[in-house]
Amino acid sequence: MPLARWTVRRPWPRWRRGKRYKPPPGSEGDGMTVVEGDHPVLERISLDERFVPNDLSLDGDRQILIITGPNMAGKSTIMRQAALIVILAQMGSFVPAKEASLS
């Protein structure tokens, strides 16, 4: 196996050990569904409070979400979480979710 391929693939099994990382199935269409998604960075650091998994659903009819709430309510956290899940799926990695479908 070439060194570059080994370097890229090597860390993935360690990431998902003991966690709910799943390989997202590829599908045709324009949508994204994440069930009980975790933020991959926040789950690795020690917090005083437990991170609550989030569900997210976007499809052809609902392509934009308006996220409102008070300051420090986690609005930017869910946007970053969704972006990181998409990036992980596009690079062929497992995603931190109970179930995920990205197209």
C-alpha positions in Angstrom: 0.0 0.0 0.0 1.4 3.4 -0.9 2.4 5.6 2.0 0.0 8.4 1.1 -3.0 6.0 1.1 -1.9 4.5 4.4 -1.5 7.9 6.0 -5.0 9.0 5.1 -6.7 5.8 6.0 -4.8 5.0 9.2 -6.5 7.4 11.7 -10.1 6.6 10.8 -10.5 3.3 12.8 -9.2 5.1 15.9 -11.7 7.9 15.6 -14.7 5.7 15.5 -13.6 3.3 18.3 -16.3 3.4 21.0 -18.3 6.1 19.2 -21.3 6.1 16.9 -19.4 6.9 13.7 -21.2 5.4 10.6 -20.4 5.4 6.9 -23.0 7.5 5.1 -24.6 5.9 2.2 -24.4 7.8 -1.1 -27.6 8.7 -2.8 -28.8 10.8 -5.7 -30.7 14.0 -5.0 -30.3 17.2 -3.1 -30.7 16.6 0.6 -29.1 15.9 3.9 -30.5 13.9 6.8 -28.6 13.5 10.1 -30.1 11.6 13.1 -28.5 12.3 16.4 -25.4 13.9 15.0 -22.5 14.8 17.2 -20.0 17.6 16.8 -16.7 15.8 16.1 -14.5 18.5 17.8 -16.7 19.0 20.9 -17.0 15.3 21.6 -13.2 15.1 22.0 -12.8 17.8 24.5 -13.9 17.7 28.2 -17.0 19.8 28.8 -18.8 20.5 32.1 -22.1 19.6 30.3 -22.8 16.7 28.0 -23.3 17.6 24.3 -26.8 16.9 23.1 -26.9 15.2 19.7 -28.9 17.1 17.0 -31.1 16.0 14.1 -30.9 17.9 10.8 -33.0 17.5 7.7 -32.6 19.4 4.4 -34.2 18.4 1.1 -35.3 19.8 -2.2 -38.3 21.6 -0.6 -36.4 22.8 2.5 -32.9 24.0 1.5 -32.5 26.9 4.0 -33.0 26.8 7.8 -33.5 29.9 9.9 -31.8 29.3 13.2 -32.8 31.7 16.0 -32.2 31.8 19.7 -30.5 33.8 22.5 -26.8 34.4 22.6 -24.6 31.3 23.5 -27.5 29.0 22.5 -25.5 26.9 20.1 -26.6 28.3 16.7 -23.1 28.4 15.3 -22.3 25.0 16.8 -25.1 23.3 14.8 -23.9 25.0 11.6 -20.3 24.0 12.1 -21.5 20.5 13.1 -23.4 20.1 9.8 -20.4 21.5 7.8 -18.0 19.1 9.4 -20.3 16.1 8.8 -20.5 17.0 5.1 -16.7 17.4 4.8 -16.1 14.1 6.6 -18.6 12.4 4.3 -17.2 13.9 1.1 -13.6 12.8 2.0 -14.9 9.2 2.5 -14.8 9.1 6.3 -17.2 7.9 8.8 -19.6 10.6 10.2 -20.4 11.1 13.9 -24.1 10.3 13.8 -26.5 7.5 14.6 -27.7 7.7 11.0 -26.8 9.9 8.1 -27.8 10.3 4.5 -26.1 12.9 2.3 -26.7 13.5 -1.4 
